[in-house]
């Protein structure tokens, strides 16, 4: 029988299958949960900012399709301009997006906000 070392506990065990990595199912679950937790923690701060920005955009639109707001107004709501999910080009304009909402700088520090 072939032996292997469990990545979680470091114990040596006899493999029951040729692709077995962990000594038992409990170790596999614990290892994968720890790995997922590490990943969630690494993205938690940025996800918190993105969620807050999205919530702000939702509350500003209030069911409308488009709204214009000033830079100072958005800052006052706690909006963080340095954080977005992606950008798109629409009608030769670049829209900064946060999930399914977008905003674009127009004139005089005014932003157009839309739901995509």
Steps between C-alpha positions, in 0.01 A plus 500: 500500500611852422539759775438875495523794738181684599542873414297607806646288780828385348425141597604215275221264392437213259310609190178309429478658152779614270371862503444525876662810652359515855498234771123539546203706388501713818855623424404579140199708608698686767787572257264632229305710752824658624604568140162662421515711818845627405369600157192676648716692747734617223211653302280612792611865510451561128166316498380713792582821307339368180183402686480842668552679165229287336258571786567874465433490125175306555378753756592794275312360200183423702354300212582758233699403190746789517604767750769770509677576828797716592839370611452662841160334544647158427791561738252604767317168469826313559551392140855374429615594148808279501305176499307350208436161341550587134454768235305499176486716193151611404419768241872590483502571874688306765279391789650387830292211633423344832332170417178601320524878552714750314611859540673741267657840554324768298577871532576702812565205735156357433440128458231323301387185677309218328390143556648283226 
